[in-house]
Amino acid sequence: MKISPRQVRDDFDRIALLTEHHGGAGDAYHGYLVSQLPPRFERALEIGCGAGAFTRLLAARAESVVGLDFSPQMIRLARAQSTAQTNIEYALADVMRYPLPAERYDCVVSIATLHHLPPEQLLPKMKATLKPNGLLVIHDLLTADGIIEQAGSAFAYPVSVARRLWKTGHLRAPREVRDAWSKHGSGEVYPTLNEVREMCRQYLTGARIRRHLLWRYSVIWRKPGP
């Protein structure tokens, strides 16, 4: 059973405070995700923006960006770290209750957020707020299914450790940070790659699906034009 929305919010409030104090290693796949975007576009929306790291990358290409998150501490941190980007608007919001205007955005992004929410409700909402020919970008966590994927997961662990050493000079995050992520992750449920494929078959026909190391997948889908 997935953890409750309130527990998710409390977990990320705590993680935001720890990130502010200790810093972080960043996301290994932001560069890849940016490479999937058009060079320039008008409006973007990020659902589950966290501390705004990818929101700020969107702001370098978009005229305006809206970042939504329902962790007050994450939104506070995002605003504090984005003062140089005047084209970003952050909103403290539960996206399932937040009114998204129809055909408003050229790009909608969700990073490590979809697994917290019911895709059968969120994906139609994300599609509806995209303009025709708009781009939907999903990047999220994956659970290994089968011998080959489990072997890939075993290889991903040393890659993750090496990346942290390169980015931060430390083999592991501070204990407080590890404990916070471990506590949060203990109640999480992630899809298998086959479940992601079935999700796209139902809601995102024609999407490009890619499995990544570090227990991640990405989905790139373009909304049909008129």
Helices and strands as residue ranges (DSSP letters): H 5-22, H 30-35, E 41-47, H 53-59, E 62-69, H 72-81, E 88-92, E 105-111, G 114-116, H 119-129, E 130-141, H 147-168, H 175-185, H 193-203, E 208-212, E 216-222
